[in-house]
Amino acid sequence: MNWIRITRSDNIPLREGRSVRIGSRQIAVFNLGQRFLAVENRCPHGGGPLADGILSGCDVVCPLHAWKVCLETGQVRRPSVEACVATFPVRVEDGVVQVQLPSPAEAAA
Ligand code: FES
């Protein structure tokens, strides 16, 4: 397990996302109120910044061409295509949002 401290939870407004760079990864972390979710910050359509998208339930709508991506599974919900983004476990400890990456090597990649 490799939990990376991201920011204080109150730095991510309710129903908004923020991007964070970890190694070579850009990760989008969203505040859904009861929980936080994190996905790769790169839309599978054309690389749009998902952190800047609008939340719709547990989905985010890409700000570039409105593809809808499920933040729980990473699957694209709209349009009907076989595409997905990576998802990452998130926890909040002592008011700090943390994202888990698969390994230290991936975090530094
Ligand atoms: S880049 Fe996200 S919908 Fe086109």
Residues whose N, C-alpha, C, O or C-beta is under 5 A from the ligand:
A	BS01	FES	C43 H45 G46 G47 G48 C62 L64 H65 A66 W67
